[in-house]
């Protein structure tokens, strides 16, 4: 499904059902997402072919879809569902995370527990899965390298949900948020490095701790940054999911 806004609402601009082999369904679902998100085609200055760059890397999107196919509960009659919203992509599959794994474990090295080895193995042999147990790590790394918030993993009833956040921090959005130049540099730093603490921000823009704290707190209040940690050196900031009272992403 494709929605223009951030919630499920009718009319649905595009609703498609894919059939065929699991390879066909995976490719079609991935292509569907890619057709609905923003992309840039660089000019052909030095090569006859220009590689299309998507706002969310293609590899990340394919991993989310393949993960749903490989780990879904095949005793359930429910389908894998892919939803494209203006601020995010959601991939849902019937099933639960194994009880000995947490959502945070999915972002670090962990063993794989596919529900159906006869499905996981051919996906691996055909390189749809590069490394067993590596897909969620690749999603996390891919989003971070693209300057996007890390993906979210959650359980919703009987469904496992992967959320990929789109690049809503566009120039037009930033222009309407009333940010100073220091804060814009902080956002760019976090997009490139993945996180920022108060000391790093002080050194980056050459301001006092008091002014740095004020700037960072303002970015959190606007929903641009999320604060992690409680106090001291453990406190740092990462990209938020969407601005509060900001216009929707295109």
C-alpha positions, 0 to 999 in steps of 0.5 A: 500500500502507498499512502500520501500521509503518515497514517492509514487512511482512505482513499489508498492511492496504490494497493497491489497484491504480488504473486509468483515465486518468493523471488518474484514477490520479493523483487516486486515488493522492493520495486514497488517501494522504490517507485514511491520514494524520492530518487536522484539520477546524477548527470552523465558527466563521466560515464554513459550510465548514471546510478540512481540514488534513492533516499533510502538505500535499495539494499536496506529496503530489500533486506527489510522485505527479505527479512519478512519473507525469511522469518515470517510465520508460515503457519499463519494465513496472514500476508507480508504487508508493505506500506509506504507513508510520507515519512516512513516505510513499514514492512510487517510479517506474521510472527514474533521475535524469538524470546531470547532476542531483544530488539536491540540485539538485532542491531548487533551481531547475533545468530539467525533463527529462520522459521523455515530453513528451506526458504532461508537457504535458497535466499542465501544461495541466490544472494538475497541474504548475504550473511545469515543473521546479518540482515538487520545489522545491514539495515541499521548500518545502511540507514546510518551511512545514508544520514537517516534515523536507525530502523525501528524493530517492534512487535505489534500484536501477532506481527513483527514490524520493521520501520525505515524512516525517510529523509524528512530533514529536507532544506525546505523543512529546515528553513521552516523550523527557525534553526540557526547555522550552528544547529544546521551544522549539528544536524549535518554532523549527526547525518554523517557520524550517527551521533553527537554529544555536547562536547563534540558540539562545543568543539564543532561550532566553538561555543560554550557548554551553556549555549551548546546545551540550549541549542541541543535542547531546542533541537530535541524539543523540535523533534529533530534530535533524540536524547540518549543516555541520562547524564554525564558522558553517556548523553548523546543525540541521534536523529529524530523521526519527525519534527513536531508541528513540521510539514509532512515530508514529500 
